[in-house]
Amino acid sequence: MNNTENEPDMRHKRNRIIAVVAFTGIVVAAAIAAAQFSWFSGRKPLTPKYQSKLRLSDIPFNGQQAMEHLKALCDIGPRCTGSEGMKRQQEYIINYFKQFDCKVERQLFDYPHPLTKEKTRGCNIIVRWRPERTERILLCTHYDTLPYPMNDKRNPKGRFVGANDGASGTAILMELATWMEKGQTAINPKYGVDFVFLDAEEFLFSRTGRFFVGSEFFASQYAANPQRGYKYVKGVLLDMVGDSDLQIYYERVSMSWRDSSPIAREIWRVAARLKVKEFIPTTKYDINDDHIMLHSRGDIPCIDIIDFDYPYWHTMDDVPSNCSALSLAKVGWVIAEWLKETK
C-alpha cells in the first residue's frame, strides 16, 4: 500500500522538529527517533473513547490461533513474489485450506521482474466457500512481502518479514476458515464467500515501482469474463490489521465511492455494537492499495480496512512482537459478525 498524504508536509514537519530540538539542546538521538516516528506513523494517543476494554477471553474469534499463523508465516522469512519463501508460504496456506470444505485455486500470472526484466511468476490463491452461489462476498489480503525494508533507517536492504504488512490479514482469513467450516458464521444463504490472497502487491525495489500487480490481474480477469456466472456484491480488503496499538479509521478513497462506502458503514456499525472501539468512525488517510484495482478494473464495490498508523511500516521492526493476538481477534470478530448480518 502507499499513503497519498502530503509527503512534503511531513518532511517539513520533521525538519521543523529537528530544528526546534537542536535549538533547545535536547539530545540529537532523541530528535531523530521522534522524527522517524512522525514520518512513519503520525500516531497520536487515543482517547478512552476509542480504546475498548475487551480481552481475548471476551472475544469468540480465536486471536491467539491467528497469531500462531502470523508467527508461522514470519518464521518462513521474507516472502516476496517468486521467492523460495513465497513458494513455502503458498504450500502452507494451500495445505491448510485443504482440510476444509472449500475449493482452493491457484491463479497464476507472469510479469517482468522490476530489476532484471526476466519473467516472474506470481500466484493469487483463491479459496471459495459455497462456490455454487452466484452472489458473492470478496474478502482479500495481500500476502507477499516487500523485498527490502526500504524505510528502515539502519539498513534499508535488510531483512523484512512483514508481520503486520502481509501476514496479519492472511492470518485472520486463515482463522476465519474455522468459522466458515463450523457454521458459526451463519451468513445469508444466498451469498458465497471468496477469500483471495493477492500476490505482488508491493514487489518493488524503489518508491516509484509498480504496485498491485496481483490485484490488477485478478480484477481484470474477473471483468473480462462476463460468462463467469457470479458477481461480487461486496468486497473487503484487510491490510495491516495486527498492530498492537490498533487504530482503524475509515479510509478516504473507500468512502468516496458511492457503491462502497455503505460497506464500511455496515462494518463500523457492527464494531460499535460489539464495543470494538478501535474502529474509529472518521476518515484519516487516502491509501493507494489493492482495493483501487478491484474497484477500478473489476468494478467491485470494495473497501480497505487498514491501520496505517504503524511506526514499523516497511522497516525491519515489522515483526510479530509488534503485533497483537488481541488486535487480530478484534478485527476477525468484527468481520465474522458482519458476515452474519450482511443483507
Secondary structure as GFF3:
##gff-version 3
##sequence-region A 1 343
A	DSSP	beta_strand	2	3	.	.	.	ID=ss1
A	DSSP	alpha_helix	7	24	.	.	.	ID=ss2
A	DSSP	alpha_helix	28	40	.	.	.	ID=ss3
A	DSSP	three_ten_helix	48	50	.	.	.	ID=ss4
A	DSSP	three_ten_helix	56	58	.	.	.	ID=ss5
A	DSSP	alpha_helix	63	76	.	.	.	ID=ss6
A	DSSP	alpha_helix	84	97	.	.	.	ID=ss7
A	DSSP	beta_strand	103	112	.	.	.	ID=ss8
A	DSSP	beta_strand	119	129	.	.	.	ID=ss9
A	DSSP	beta_strand	135	142	.	.	.	ID=ss10
A	DSSP	pi_helix	163	167	.	.	.	ID=ss11
A	DSSP	alpha_helix	168	182	.	.	.	ID=ss12
A	DSSP	beta_strand	191	198	.	.	.	ID=ss13
A	DSSP	alpha_helix	213	223	.	.	.	ID=ss14
A	DSSP	beta_strand	231	239	.	.	.	ID=ss15
A	DSSP	beta_strand	248	251	.	.	.	ID=ss16
A	DSSP	alpha_helix	252	256	.	.	.	ID=ss17
A	DSSP	alpha_helix	261	274	.	.	.	ID=ss18
A	DSSP	beta_strand	279	285	.	.	.	ID=ss19
A	DSSP	beta_strand	287	288	.	.	.	ID=ss20
A	DSSP	alpha_helix	290	296	.	.	.	ID=ss21
A	DSSP	beta_strand	302	306	.	.	.	ID=ss22
A	DSSP	three_ten_helix	320	322	.	.	.	ID=ss23
A	DSSP	alpha_helix	325	341	.	.	.	ID=ss24
###
